[in-house]
Amino acid sequence: MTGGDRAFPAAPAACARPVASVCGAPLVRSAASISAASARLATLVRPAAWLAVPLALVLLASDCAPAGTTLTVISWGGSYGRAVTRAYLEPFAAATGIDVRLDDYNGGLAQIRAQVETGNVHWDVIDLEMADAVAGCDEGILEPIDPALLAPAADGTPAVDDFLPDTLQECAVGTTFYSTIYAYDAERLAGAAPTTIDDFFDLERFPGRRGMRRVPFVNLEFALIADGVPVDEVYAVLDTPAGLERAFRKLDTIKDQVVWWEAGAQPPQMLADGEVAMSTAYNGRVFNAQVLEGQPFEIVWDGQVLDVGPIGIVAGTPDLEPALELVKFATRASSMAAIGRYIAYSPVRRSGLPLIGRHADAGIDMNPHMPTYPAHMRRTLQNDWLWWSDNLDEMNERFSAWLAR
């Protein structure tokens, strides 16, 4: 029972039936029964989320909710957590009867590793950073995900051909493109506005504290770009002892003015409070502060580090089949586009890009706010997550030692 965004998806394992019948009832229903099922589901799903719910799942929801199934989904919280909840978690829960519980974390593999090693796995599906997804797969703490299980595009194009390059990994499936950028509060800035990543490191022309995430990831890349390294040479330079020293020397120039953040919701709040003059941040978090909260923030796209946000499954989950169903649902083109109607992150499937449209609440065209919008791509660095997965432990140790100095 596979198909595109308009075809019948596979039923959850707990209620799989032959094609001729679903959950003990004929597949062909009367108009009245379909209307009744739709009405029941409509009481649970926000109107904008209907785009992600195919008719087959409406029917499954009416008769086929696996009793007692609960999935724990771990994500990034804040505005992104609200976006995925409305885009696909609520529709999935309503359509399948599976209880979905969302919790937050700040990234990394430590908690996943501890659960798998102790055999006490209580997380099921998790939003990851791609470098962690690759490293976690190598460690065996994430489940492999067969791309053949993923839904094809609406026109029948297989998933492996619909996903953009490098967005499918052995244990992770990409859902969005997002960027780490830096932003500032235009109302607090006197004089000329910053326009390049170099300006972020220029304390003389642009005095004030800087917000940065408390990890080496992206900070090292920003430092090298600001120090004059072309974006297409950043990882080659970073891969040398001299290049690594160069990155940390550049970070030294602003170290005593840095306020470190750990959660994605912090940079917009730090800017709003005037705690920092500029801060690195995820582009979607700044977008939501601009559009939904009316904050006078400006994004500097120069030097942005473009990345893929993947979803994966913790190895050893006792609910593997329902977890796979959720991954399949979340990685449909319609689900990715639905995320893009709540936060400025773009789909990683070709067939999802034309579906974004306008913001579900504010009504504005979302395309110019996406990190992949052509005007924002003039000096963009694509994150090399393979480099990071190979060097992550060493960089974390080096960064921690640098912080302690």
C-alpha positions as CSV (number, residue, x, y, z in Angstrom):
1,M,0.0,0.0,0.0
2,T,2.5,2.5,-1.1
3,G,2.0,5.6,-3.2
4,G,2.7,9.3,-3.6
5,D,1.3,12.1,-1.4
6,R,-2.2,11.3,-2.7
7,A,-1.9,7.5,-2.6
8,F,-2.6,5.1,0.2
9,P,0.2,4.8,2.7
10,A,1.1,1.6,4.4
11,A,-1.0,1.0,7.5
12,P,0.7,0.7,10.9
13,A,1.9,-2.8,11.6
14,A,-0.6,-3.2,14.4
15,C,-3.5,-2.9,11.9
16,A,-2.1,-4.0,8.6
17,R,-4.6,-5.8,6.3
18,P,-4.7,-7.0,2.7
19,V,-5.5,-4.3,0.2
20,A,-9.1,-5.5,-0.1
21,S,-9.8,-4.6,3.5
22,V,-8.4,-2.3,6.1
23,C,-8.8,-3.1,9.8
24,G,-11.5,-5.7,9.0
25,A,-13.6,-3.4,6.8
26,P,-13.9,-3.2,3.0
27,L,-11.6,-0.6,1.5
28,V,-14.4,1.0,-0.4
29,R,-16.6,3.1,1.9
30,S,-19.8,4.9,1.4
31,A,-19.8,8.7,1.2
32,A,-21.5,8.8,4.5
33,S,-18.9,6.8,6.3
34,I,-16.1,8.8,4.8
35,S,-17.8,12.0,5.8
36,A,-18.2,10.7,9.4
37,A,-14.6,9.7,9.6
38,S,-13.5,13.0,8.3
39,A,-15.6,14.9,10.8
40,R,-14.1,12.9,13.7
41,L,-10.6,13.6,12.5
42,A,-11.3,17.3,11.8
43,T,-12.0,17.8,15.5
44,L,-8.4,16.9,16.2
45,V,-6.4,18.4,13.3
46,R,-5.8,22.1,12.7
47,P,-7.2,23.2,9.4
48,A,-3.8,24.0,7.8
49,A,-2.6,20.5,8.6
50,W,-5.2,18.9,6.4
51,L,-2.8,19.2,3.5
52,A,-0.6,16.5,5.1
53,V,-3.4,14.0,5.8
54,P,-4.4,11.7,2.9
55,L,-7.8,10.2,2.7
56,A,-6.5,6.7,3.5
57,L,-5.3,7.9,6.9
58,V,-8.7,9.4,7.6
59,L,-10.2,6.0,7.1
60,L,-7.5,4.3,9.1
61,A,-8.0,6.7,12.0
62,S,-11.7,5.9,12.1
63,D,-11.2,2.1,12.7
64,C,-7.6,1.3,13.2
65,A,-5.8,3.2,16.0
66,P,-3.3,0.7,17.6
67,A,-4.4,0.6,21.2
68,G,-1.9,1.9,23.7
69,T,0.8,2.8,21.2
70,T,2.9,5.8,22.3
71,L,5.8,7.4,20.5
72,T,8.2,9.8,22.2
73,V,9.5,12.3,19.7
74,I,12.5,14.5,20.6
75,S,13.0,17.8,18.8
76,W,14.5,21.3,19.2
77,G,11.7,23.0,21.1
78,G,10.4,26.5,20.7
79,S,9.1,27.7,17.4
80,Y,10.5,24.7,15.6
81,G,8.8,22.3,17.9
82,R,5.5,24.2,17.4
83,A,6.0,24.0,13.6
84,V,6.5,20.2,13.5
85,T,3.7,19.7,15.9
86,R,1.3,21.5,13.6
87,A,2.8,20.3,10.4
88,Y,2.9,16.6,10.9
89,L,2.8,15.4,14.6
90,E,-0.8,16.4,15.1
91,P,-2.0,15.1,11.8
92,F,-0.1,11.8,12.3
93,A,-1.5,11.3,15.8
94,A,-5.1,12.0,14.7
95,A,-4.8,9.9,11.6
96,T,-3.3,6.8,13.2
97,G,-4.5,6.9,16.8
98,I,-0.9,6.7,18.0
99,D,-0.2,8.9,21.0
100,V,2.7,11.2,20.1
101,R,4.6,12.9,23.0
102,L,7.1,15.7,22.1
103,D,10.1,16.6,24.2
104,D,13.1,18.9,23.7
105,Y,16.8,18.5,23.8
106,N,19.8,20.6,22.7
107,G,21.5,18.1,20.4
108,G,24.3,15.7,20.7
109,L,24.5,11.9,21.0
110,A,25.2,11.5,24.7
111,Q,21.6,10.8,25.8
112,I,20.9,8.5,22.9
113,R,24.2,6.6,23.5
114,A,23.3,6.1,27.2
115,Q,19.8,4.8,26.5
116,V,21.1,2.3,23.9
117,E,24.1,1.1,26.0
118,T,21.9,0.5,29.1
119,G,19.1,-1.1,27.1
120,N,16.7,1.5,28.5
121,V,15.5,3.1,25.3
122,H,12.6,5.6,26.0
123,W,13.1,7.9,23.0
124,D,11.8,6.7,19.7
125,V,12.0,9.3,16.9
126,I,14.5,12.2,17.0
127,D,15.4,15.3,15.1
128,L,19.2,15.4,14.6
129,E,22.1,17.3,13.2
130,M,23.4,15.5,10.2
131,A,26.9,15.1,11.6
132,D,25.4,13.4,14.7
133,A,23.2,11.3,12.4
134,V,26.2,10.0,10.5
135,A,28.3,9.4,13.7
136,G,25.4,7.8,15.5
137,C,24.8,5.4,12.6
138,D,28.5,4.4,12.7
139,E,28.2,3.7,16.4
140,G,25.1,1.6,15.9
141,I,22.9,3.8,18.2
142,L,20.5,4.7,15.4
143,E,18.3,2.4,13.3
144,P,19.0,2.0,9.6
145,I,16.1,3.3,7.5
146,D,15.6,1.7,4.1
147,P,14.8,4.5,1.5
148,A,12.5,2.0,-0.3
149,L,10.1,2.4,2.6
150,L,9.7,6.2,2.0
151,A,6.8,7.5,0.1
152,P,7.4,8.4,-3.5
153,A,6.4,11.8,-4.9
154,A,2.9,12.5,-6.0
155,D,3.8,11.7,-9.6
156,G,5.3,8.4,-8.6
157,T,8.9,9.4,-8.6
158,P,10.8,7.1,-6.2
159,A,11.9,8.8,-3.0
160,V,15.6,8.2,-3.8
161,D,15.2,10.4,-6.9
162,D,12.9,13.0,-5.3
163,F,15.2,13.8,-2.4
164,L,17.9,16.3,-3.2
165,P,21.6,15.1,-3.1
166,D,23.1,14.1,0.2
167,T,19.8,14.4,2.1
168,L,19.3,10.7,2.6
169,Q,21.7,8.8,4.9
170,E,21.8,5.2,6.1
171,C,20.1,6.0,9.5
172,A,18.6,9.4,8.8
173,V,16.2,11.1,6.4
174,G,16.4,14.8,5.7
175,T,13.3,16.9,6.3
176,T,14.4,20.5,5.9
177,F,17.1,22.9,4.8
178,Y,18.0,25.4,7.5
179,S,20.9,27.9,8.0
180,T,23.0,29.3,10.8
181,I,23.2,33.0,10.2
182,Y,23.7,36.0,12.4
183,A,21.2,38.7,13.2
184,Y,21.0,42.0,14.9
185,D,18.3,44.4,16.3
186,A,18.0,47.3,13.8
187,E,16.5,49.6,16.4
188,R,19.5,49.2,18.8
189,L,22.1,49.7,16.1
190,A,23.6,53.2,15.5
191,G,25.2,54.0,12.2
192,A,25.9,51.7,9.3
193,A,24.4,48.2,9.4
194,P,26.6,45.0,9.2
195,T,26.4,43.2,5.9
196,T,29.0,40.5,6.0
197,I,30.3,37.8,8.3
198,D,33.4,39.8,8.6
199,D,31.4,42.5,10.4
200,F,30.4,40.0,13.1
201,F,34.0,39.9,14.2
202,D,34.6,43.6,13.9
203,L,34.3,45.0,17.4
204,E,35.7,48.4,16.5
205,R,33.1,49.3,13.9
206,F,30.3,47.3,15.6
207,P,30.9,47.3,19.3
208,G,28.9,45.1,21.7
209,R,28.7,41.6,22.8
210,R,28.1,38.6,20.5
211,G,26.0,35.6,20.9
212,M,27.4,32.3,19.7
213,R,26.4,28.6,20.2
214,R,28.6,26.8,22.7
215,V,29.9,24.3,20.3
216,P,32.7,24.3,17.7
217,F,30.3,23.6,14.9
218,V,29.8,26.6,12.6
219,N,31.9,28.9,14.8
220,L,35.0,27.6,13.3
221,E,33.6,28.0,9.8
222,F,32.5,31.5,10.4
223,A,35.9,32.4,11.8
224,L,37.7,31.2,8.7
225,I,35.3,32.9,6.3
226,A,35.6,36.1,8.3
227,D,39.4,35.7,8.1
228,G,39.3,35.6,4.3
229,V,39.1,32.0,3.5
230,P,36.9,31.4,0.4
231,V,33.8,29.3,1.2
232,D,34.9,26.5,-1.1
233,E,38.2,26.1,0.7
234,V,36.9,26.2,4.3
235,Y,37.0,22.5,5.1
236,A,40.3,22.0,3.3
237,V,41.9,24.7,5.5
238,L,40.1,23.5,8.6
239,D,41.5,20.0,8.0
240,T,45.1,21.3,8.6
241,P,46.7,22.1,11.9
242,A,47.6,25.6,10.7
243,G,44.0,26.1,9.5
244,L,42.6,25.0,12.9
245,E,45.0,27.4,14.7
246,R,43.9,30.2,12.3
247,A,40.2,29.6,13.2
248,F,40.8,29.7,16.9
249,R,43.0,32.8,16.6
250,K,40.1,34.6,14.9
251,L,37.7,33.4,17.6
252,D,40.2,34.8,20.1
253,T,39.6,38.3,18.8
254,I,36.0,38.3,20.1
255,K,36.1,35.7,22.9
256,D,35.8,38.1,25.8
257,Q,32.7,39.6,24.2
258,V,30.9,36.4,23.6
259,V,27.7,35.3,25.4
260,W,27.2,31.6,24.8
261,W,23.9,30.0,24.0
262,E,22.8,26.4,23.9
263,A,19.1,26.3,22.8
264,G,17.8,27.7,19.5
265,A,15.2,29.8,21.3
266,Q,17.9,31.8,23.2
267,P,19.4,34.1,20.5
268,P,16.1,35.9,19.6
269,Q,15.5,36.5,23.3
270,M,19.1,37.7,23.8
271,L,18.7,40.2,21.0
272,A,15.3,41.4,22.3
273,D,16.7,41.9,25.8
274,G,19.7,43.8,24.5
275,E,22.0,41.3,26.0
276,V,24.0,41.1,22.8
277,A,24.4,43.4,19.8
278,M,24.5,40.5,17.3
279,S,24.0,36.7,17.6
280,T,24.4,33.7,15.5
281,A,21.1,31.9,15.3
282,Y,19.0,29.5,13.2
283,N,17.3,31.5,10.4
284,G,13.8,30.1,11.2
285,R,14.0,31.2,14.8
286,V,14.8,34.8,13.8
287,F,12.1,34.7,11.1
288,N,9.5,33.8,13.6
289,A,10.6,36.6,16.0
290,Q,10.4,39.0,13.1
291,V,7.0,38.0,11.7
292,L,5.1,36.6,14.7
293,E,6.5,38.8,17.4
294,G,7.2,42.0,15.4
295,Q,10.8,42.1,16.5
296,P,13.0,44.6,14.4
297,F,15.6,42.0,13.7
298,E,17.6,41.8,10.5
299,I,19.3,38.7,9.2
300,V,22.8,38.8,7.6
301,W,22.8,36.0,5.0
302,D,26.5,36.5,4.0
303,G,28.5,33.4,4.9
304,Q,25.5,31.4,6.0
305,V,26.2,27.8,6.8
306,L,23.5,25.8,5.1
307,D,22.5,22.4,6.6
308,V,20.1,19.6,6.4
309,G,17.8,18.8,9.4
310,P,17.3,15.0,9.4
311,I,15.0,12.7,11.4
312,G,16.1,9.3,12.8
313,I,15.1,6.5,15.1
314,V,16.8,5.4,18.3
315,A,18.2,1.9,18.0
316,G,16.4,-0.6,20.1
317,T,13.1,1.2,20.4
318,P,10.4,-1.2,21.3
319,D,8.1,0.6,18.9
320,L,10.1,0.4,15.7
321,E,7.2,-0.1,13.3
322,P,5.1,2.9,14.5
323,A,8.4,4.9,14.5
324,L,9.0,4.0,10.9
325,E,5.4,5.0,10.1
326,L,6.0,8.4,11.7
327,V,9.3,8.9,9.7
328,K,7.5,8.0,6.5
329,F,4.7,10.5,7.3
330,A,7.1,13.2,8.3
331,T,9.2,12.9,5.2
332,R,6.5,13.1,2.7
333,A,6.8,16.2,0.5
334,S,3.5,17.5,1.8
335,S,4.7,17.3,5.4
336,M,8.0,19.0,4.6
337,A,6.1,21.8,2.9
338,A,3.8,22.1,5.8
339,I,6.8,22.8,8.1
340,G,7.7,25.6,5.7
341,R,4.3,27.2,6.2
342,Y,5.1,27.7,9.9
343,I,8.9,28.4,10.0
344,A,11.4,29.4,7.3
345,Y,12.9,26.0,6.6
346,S,12.6,24.6,3.1
347,P,11.8,21.0,2.0
348,V,14.6,18.7,0.9
349,R,12.4,16.9,-1.6
350,R,12.1,18.4,-5.2
351,S,8.4,17.8,-5.2
352,G,8.0,19.7,-1.9
353,L,9.5,23.0,-3.0
354,P,6.5,24.2,-5.1
355,L,4.1,23.4,-2.2
356,I,5.4,25.9,0.4
357,G,3.2,28.8,-0.4
358,R,2.3,31.3,2.4
359,H,2.7,31.3,6.1
360,A,-0.2,29.5,7.7
361,D,-1.0,32.3,10.2
362,A,0.6,35.5,8.9
363,G,-0.2,34.9,5.2
364,I,3.1,36.1,3.8
365,D,4.9,34.5,1.0
366,M,7.5,32.2,2.6
367,N,9.8,31.7,-0.4
368,P,11.9,34.9,0.1
369,H,12.5,33.9,3.7
370,M,13.9,30.5,2.9
371,P,17.7,29.9,3.3
372,T,17.8,28.5,-0.3
373,Y,16.3,31.6,-1.8
374,P,18.7,32.7,-4.6
375,A,19.4,36.1,-3.2
376,H,20.6,34.5,0.0
377,M,23.0,32.1,-1.6
378,R,25.7,34.4,-2.9
379,R,28.3,33.4,-0.3
380,T,26.9,30.2,1.3
381,L,28.8,27.4,2.9
382,Q,27.3,23.9,2.7
383,N,28.0,22.1,6.0
384,D,30.3,19.2,5.5
385,W,28.8,16.8,8.0
386,L,31.1,14.0,6.9
387,W,34.1,16.1,8.0
388,W,32.3,16.8,11.3
389,S,31.3,13.2,11.9
390,D,35.0,12.2,11.5
391,N,36.4,15.0,13.6
392,L,33.6,15.8,16.1
393,D,35.2,14.3,19.3
394,E,38.5,16.0,18.6
395,M,36.9,19.3,17.8
396,N,34.7,19.2,21.0
397,E,37.8,18.5,23.1
398,R,39.8,21.3,21.4
399,F,36.9,23.7,21.8
400,S,36.3,22.9,25.5
401,A,40.0,23.4,26.2
402,W,39.9,26.8,24.3
403,L,36.9,27.8,26.4
404,A,38.6,27.0,29.6
405,R,41.7,29.1,28.9
